[in-house]
Amino acid sequence: MTKSAGKTGHHERSSHPVTTLSGMSGSSSGAGTGSGVQKRVYLDFNATTPLAPEVIKAVEQSMHEAWGNPSSAHEEGARARTVINQARDDVARMIGALPQDVLFMSGGTEANNVVLHCAVTHFRKWCLSQESPIYHHLRPHIITTKVEHDAIKLPLTHRYAIEAENVLNIADVTYLGVENLPEAVLESIRPSTCLITVMLANNETGIMFSVAHIGRLLAEVNKKRENEGLFKVLLHTDAAQAIGKVPVDVTDLNVDYLTIVGHKYYGPRIGALYIRGLGHKTPVYPMLYGGGQERGYRPGTENTPMIAGLGRASLLVHNNVQDYYASMKKTRNYMERQLKKVFGNQVKINCVDPCIASDPEACSIPPRGPKQQHFIFPRLPNTSSVSFYYRQVAGADILRHCRLVQASCGAACHAHTDHQSILEASGVCSFHASRTIRLSLGRDTTMEEIDLAIQDIKQAIDKLIGRSL
């Protein structure tokens, strides 16, 4: 249910992480800083978000009042445990989960690595428990997509599916494209399949994947596998980019694991992992061993202040996600209309406007007349992957020549070549992949800021193609 702005838990307006430029003409975007000073327009919220004011308060309060070791039996320890338990409740409530199914992690990278470790370890143990020796040396099989975050792709490449001479592959991996995903996933399942991992929303394009559909179909497949004495296929989704922008519910998704990343939704840089029926319905094996914290599954003295901040950020999302969604979508749609108003047919919205991935040269010619939109995928409400038809410009060049806009070509943690490969795997041709910038909005991004940003992008392109301003 949507919560109104006046309800308890609705966030205070947070300041964007901006710096100012002196000596530039024009007015500030709502900053009231006086003539000659303009603030930069931050449009990289998919990379990271600022801490919400309520989150800062929760962190600071925890530092002052809950500084004890949560494992200690005395009052200071009990106070810290109370803070952690409340945060666990708030994280669970945000995704429709039980608190006992949430483990705190250092971030999304650890959570994703833990999922891979759990699935492969459990499959090995299951194989060794079978009477028939044909199972004892069976390699686990993992299904994923070509557009996953590096925290999934790189462990699969370097730890589980090593393709080197004289090195035994630990696992077989199938990488799927983004089209026909539910059907392609089911068609790829083998007797040795142990895990399907598909992100809920892509950080570069904003397109969302039908994880709930996969979950429903997989439940039927697993019923048949159980009757046949086969391993239950586990389902994981990395929900880092979706949480805080769209409602996320683990029951609707029907997933076994779900990755949560705080700094993507105005929280601190830690995360959590949801595990359905932790330890009895869904397997979990620790990657580290130590003091027994987090029920022994994730040892190490808990970072109480950051956990408190994650809990508060999760409470804000639980109370306000419908408002966040509506506001960001309205501003994003305005931005795309203004982009087309300013640049006409020289601008393209990736994964919305048609693209001929197999023929970049044909796709490099601006269309005449209105473009046909194909809307293959639903999108996050805050994300636009935008490319241009100007041959003289590349996405990185545009951003280098922007005076105000702080954005990116793709994921901050991906190299340039990885960024292009993600776009091409999403159906964007190589011509437009190299001319793409990602504009990702925040909860409080204003239309005035959008107007400033578009004019800034225009002056950058004009400069690159040699037009007089």
C-alpha positions, 0 to 999 in steps of 0.5 A: 500500500502506498504511504503518504508523504506525511506518514511516519517513515517517509524520508526527508528530502535528501541533498544530492551529492553535488559540487558547484562550478564557479564562473559559469553563466546560468542559474543554479538548479534550485540551490539558491547559490547566487549568480555565477555558480551552478551545481552539477546534476548527478544522474548516476544513482544506479552507481550509488546513492547518498545516504538518506537523512534518516539513515545518517541519524540511525547510524549516528545513534547506533554509534553512540548508543549501541557500540557494544559487542552484540555477542556480549551477555551484558547490557551494552551487548544486549542493546547492540543485539536489539538494534541488529534484530530490529534492522533484520525485521525491517529488511525482511519486511521490505521484501516480504520475508521472515526475519530468520531468513535474512543474513547480513553481508558486507555487500552484494559481491559477498552475497552473490559469491555465497549463493554460488558457493552454497549451490555448488557445495550442496550439489556435491554433497548430494551427489556423494550421498547417492548410491549410484556411482554415476553421480559421484563425479557429476559436475554441477550445471549453472544457468545464468545470463550474459548481462549479469553483474561481475559479482556473478560472472567473474566467480563463474569464470575464474572459480567454477568454470575455469577453461584452462589446459590441465585444469578440471572444470568445477562446474558447467555454465550456460549463458543465455541472452535476454530474449525469450528468457523464461522459455530459454531457461527451462530449455537449458535445464539438465539433470545436473543443473543445480542453480539458476541465477538471473538478475531482477533488473539490469544496472546498465539498461534498466530492463527487468527480467521475468524472475517471477515467471521463471520461479513459477515454471521452475516450481513445476519442474522441481516437482517432476525432478523430485519424483525422478530422484533428481536434484532440486534446482535452486533459483537466485536473483540479484535484486540490487538495482530493483529494490527501492525502485519497484516493489520486491516480494520474495513470495511473488518471485518464488526465489530461494536466494535474493541479494540486497545491496544497501547503497543502491537505495540510500543506505550504507555500503553493506548488504544482506542475503535472503535465503528461503527457509534458511538451513532447512528448505534452502542450503547455506554453507559458510565461506568463512569460519570464525566466531559464530555470528549470524548463526555461524553462517557469516562469522565476524563481529557485526557492524552494528551502525551500518546494519542499523542504517541498512534497516532504516533504509529498508523501512523507508522503502517498505513505507514509500516504494510506490511513491518513489516509483511514481515520482521517478517514472514521471521524471524519467518519462519527462527526460525522455520526452525532452531528449527527443524534443531537443535531439529529434531522431538523432537520439535513441532510447536503448531497449525501447526504440528498435535496433538492428543488432546484426546490422550496425551500419543500417542501424546507424542511419537515423530513422525518418518520421516517428520511431516505432517503439517495441517495448520488449521489456519492462524497465526500472522507473529511473533508468534511461540508456540513451544513445545518439546517431552522431558518428563523431561522438562516443558516449565517454566523449560526451560525458567528458565534455559535459560541464554539469552532468555527472553520469556514466556510460554503464556500470561503474564497476565494469570496464569499457569493453564489458559495458559494450558487451552488456549492451550488445547482449541486450540487443543494442548494436555495436554502433549505438553501444559505443555511443551510449550514456546511462542516465539514472535518476534519484528520488528527488531529481527535479525536472529543472535538473533534467532541463539543465542536464539535457542542455549540458549534453547538447552543448557537449555534442555540439562541441564534439561535432564542431557546431557553433554554440 
